[in-house]
Amino acid sequence: MFKRSLADIWFDRVNMLLIMTGLAIIVYPLYFVVLASVTDPGAVQMTLFWPEKFSLEGYKKILDSDNLWVGYKNSFVYAIFGTIINLCLTLPAAYALSRKDMKGRSTVMLFITFTMFFSGGLIPTYLTVKELGLLDSVWAMVIPNAVGAWNLIIARTFFQSTIPDELLEAAKIDGCSDAKFFWKMVLPLSQALIAIMVLFYGVAHWNSYFNALIYLRDQELFPLQLVLRSILIENQISNDMMTDMSSMGDQLRAAELIKYGMIIIAALPLLILYPFLQNYFVKGVMIGSIKG
């Protein structure tokens, strides 16, 4: 049996120590947010590994809001509907740009890449959305960012590196059209890419905040992020409370609890989704490392 040297043993121990230290640095802040969301604000500073004074007051205030479930519903609609539109536009465009027989693809890619560094700005974008009649509608949340340049480049690189030209030639000999080849051959071979696009676009839509802030006025259309912001503002200190120190203290404690609770409620769907897409996420990072 192979006997490990003392240097190997110490090497493993140092590696394990570094890994555990890194893990603690990454995980503990997340764990602390969970603890703080169920701890009385006055005892948060004494909390290290378990709640000193258990309290669900923050969650109660958040869940008591009727608009919370409206926000959840809207965020799910924007995430699902928006991601479908993103996939329907990004994947065919990326595949077309990956084909060497597409004329002018370098020029098209130049314009697409240009938009990653220079944009029209906030006001021209707002005026465009307004003239298109998208304000105060679901479309305002899904159309302006229907195609992400970064994701398009990742998808194009994936198609270039995984779909061989010989496969297309063989399919054409059998009488397969370009559209049928894309639907029957390319998409089934691109499940990892599709999963990554769903993750990237889905997370972007779920966390979308700024577009809703400038394009939406109807509260029935507000996504979860705006609803949580409204709940937090409602529990901030108003000028009328400045003369009532007791109410001011209660309001401050409630606001602190709500802040931590909002982080958990907003991140919970993504925390549930991530483990199922973890393997695809690693592949997606490797795909994104090449921008040929």
Salt bridges, closest charged atoms under 4 A:
ASP12 OD2 - ARG4 NH2 1.95
ASP64 OD2 - LYS60 NZ 3.26
ASP101 OD2 - ARG99 NH2 2.93
ASP165 OD2 - LYS100 NZ 3.73
ASP178 OD1 - ARG99 NH2 3.40
ASP178 OD1 - LYS172 NZ 3.53
ASP250 OD1 - ARG253 NH2 2.30
GLU256 OE2 - LYS259 NZ 3.57
